[in-house]
Amino acid sequence: MKLRTVLSELGITDYVTGSDVNLDRDVIVFPGVPDEDSIAELLVLAPEDTRTPAPSFVGTTMVFCGKGQLDHNDQPWEFERAFMSLPRLHVYLDLQRKRLYQAFQSSYDIQRFADRVCEILGNPLMIVNSDRRLLASAGDFPENRADVLEEINQGYVSEEVNAEMEAAGILDDVRHAGHSIISENERFGQRWVTSIISFHHMEMGRFDMLEQGSPIRESDLELVDFAGSLAGIMIDKLGIAGERAGSGSSVLDDLLGATFANEKTMRAQLALSSMPIDETYVLVMLTGDREVSRTHLQRIAARVSGAFRNCLWTIRDGHLVVLIAIGGRTCVGWDAYERAERVIGQRKDFVSTLERNGFKGYVSEPFEQIGMTPDRYQQVIDLHAAHITGDALLAFFWQHRFSVLASMASTFGQLDMMLDKRVIAMSLYDRDHGTAYLDTAIKTVEHPGSPAEAAKALNVHRNTYFYRVNKIAELFFVDLKSGEDRLAVAFFTKFLDGMDNHLMFDVDQMSPAWKRAVGYSSKY
């Protein structure tokens, strides 16, 4: 039991405490031995270890001397009843705390914890994080509270409700008191307990309970505070405290998971963040070669946030995911590729953060509709899975889209459907005969209209180059003057890059029909 609870239960409002007395300190209350001049006395101990009372504890003896000495009190029997019930209340609160702790230990998520707390305390409750995202709600809220029911349906506390609480001074009162308080909504005639969840001296959200099923006493505030502290531990462990608590943006997390109830709520919550509305965005997923802790990712996120003025970040599946605004469109054409490369690639603080931490950034296609965030997140996941080689710290999706498509071709059937068999036959022939027909075709595509440049890139004479081009047409039926055939070579090359320069199947294990289809023969 808290010392402030003892004073509150006795109705003592006029008291003086020493400089070393903390009203939120846990105390032990039990009956003492009354002397012949008193009716009853209690010993209130402030122990160093509340688990085991010991004679060495220094406490304060509270003595109730009877009606004759309380003539100033209009109803001294009420004081006597409250005085004598303190030990019983102490036992009740201790048992309830143990039940709450057991609920905490047996809960695998915060919603289950909220359900158990609602059963124990007997009133509906809501748990929100620092971004005003609803983490859990439990119990039956009255139908006349459309505002509360809307919050539950939307998944966020609206700006109007939050502004109303701020204007009424409720949140400031809770912060000043350092513990939960009871307030009354005069419009609905309902009493609420409002508690701020703190962890390591940082606000992580709120724990609010409505007086609906069970009357709320001042002593119940201890239980609400204790439940809120347990919720804070769980929120910190799950990493869902929100952007304002340095744990990543709840808005971005919901965007990635496509969990917003509707676009109105999505845009309203996005407007409350640092992200501008109706611009062009990119998603960047940052990851390293080895697994790093969430704490380390949070430190990297702080540096990334400092590099970009308009961004949101969250940690998802062990990766740091950042949503960055790159401004609006400046021309009738699609200039977003250039803007993204300039905005992201030229931020020296961002690039140096990647370099120092051994990270690589995978950048999605730019997009203007914020509802496309989940699709763009899948893009960066696919881009990461493509195992882009090279020393570049940033991999832009539009520069590697064919490699991504190749890595996504998980079966032979998918690959077989997309690749031109003439080019495959050329590749297989080179492998078995040590020729360079495919490389010649590739260099021809890379240097259009310039045989001299293509020959130079191949390090061969022009006559040798022309001989190879003619043989390609003769052996493989690929005309490098044809736009369609050049596209087939370019497409195959990009796919080959995505497969780390090797085909996804063992040619020797393929059927004779397939080998005939691609013109393959081990006797080449």
Steps between C-alpha positions, in 0.01 A plus 500: 500500500620852422536754777278735302230231498513478879454876531224500237308216668508689828392822335811679618568793271690726737834339578869580511763262366873501547738555212576128486136387494362380167121473485531241222717277714368152568423442866383208712201550727406270785335539845723595788446441872278776644595646836253570775440858386416423136223314327712371214830558331659405167863470411585627152840374391708631213730201454808467288379158392121469495511125454586417863412726796781520751536659844773730373259686271441859598133593481239746618248406765152636433281506813123550497401618846121504478209736460584717797814627340340554154231753590594708194392212277127490414501123444780344704358149460568516127860583574513212747356259243748614236782477751415145602451384139849599384659157566221327310536744210875441502447125463242556221732725300788260546292209369377702204855600410600136505210415268602779262857377498388145428292635212809676371712187520242284326417746220666448164380833358367829628140429397491186714650698787229767463228232506638352821535841666140582408388179672699582813406868534144459373489799264558558127838644409714625211876494448649743246861577413678834464373534141143464633473164327260264673704202613221319684148548634301272728152496647167638384491875451155667512318550170450872568877555478521515120837675529652212693348236273634689197849497652476124542380454141755738348792380712611850601400768750369788293660841510169648627487269803866557581459878467199486732704321767786747461261796526344358817847473652458129575831391350688785668342406833614139458854609414510739796361244744734227381224241523155426356207726581122474489317750282130536419351557160212731585334461161454125548513485879782245492821469697828407333837405641776646287854369539816576304715196425867573563805282456853616579357850564355518149130534415395198299124547492188498717303246701140623537215325682129589504290455814237274354473165673666559836522820713846658497655600832809711555684186609430344157734755345788295635382202298455706184852639540640153556318360197626796295859435609468136391354615168802729461737205533302308241485797261875552525570131445273489194643825364156660449538817706481724193707766331471750786663244730781427254369154410397560141189640338170324571358667189767350275463161665127507430563619144732208437251257646201660323311503831338845484121478517457753217685763300359785711660363815822427313533854369398654834770311688756565231424871529585486872844360419797675341406370156358744240184399315466453123865488402713230342640236735746214501548217748854413599582177683834502678664172586846360562681176440449394860212520743504803728303579814192716505682751720773540239239542225337774708832683523543476123141622457578810706785586263287433193225726638759772544605467137148535358259768616188322377513132585343233717669182614413169659670169569339208325620140461845594625545781244485876530233631261485873420232693311654810340324788326695617193281795402232546239512445126672787318421417136255310281742208474596253769797669667465306827786262423741791466360673809525186712860435398588863572315536832616168642839449340630850570424506875850458633387431859271223379758338272770518767262336750455209259873476444599510868246235597554265207144552375350509153186690403235348272286771342150442362342653194377855573125526563250781550205314656581424863268199490758326278744474794442123556572424132817706508608321816468170315717652227791569735465152648523351150790730415687383810429137412652552153849520660616801301877481466748788494638751745222757466340591835163567336305269271218673310218276387469657154864421429460133592142413410604216265725351767206508740279325246768237451535435873121469528494225237502222758421215260632388164155548349496870591848555361434293189193707423689830504830425326565482126625148423725625219702703749512206743636282220768762433597502869518122518707480180752749642523297820580179318728639226678790666363748246378854573189540286275613786758752620521631143123536485497680837768748397310566178194593704706715739658692210215550253603622154869490588676179385838656572408562868355149531817346352714709732298388802549138390870564437478349149556625145202645311510211253483249786208690644307493170580131457345426839191706427443307179553165674248601766242550229599174328522271805241645733259689274557824693515814280679769703365765261147415610358696793306197627807277496713765669232525771510121545879517558468794741219330692698176535808691615311674780350169607841338499626778731212423737601135506863577587602421142387138502182329391262371763499145369745224412488460124614140512194413708253654254290284268612424141197693377615812681855460368365473146283808560801714588732339247723351770730207426792371701671427166536870412 
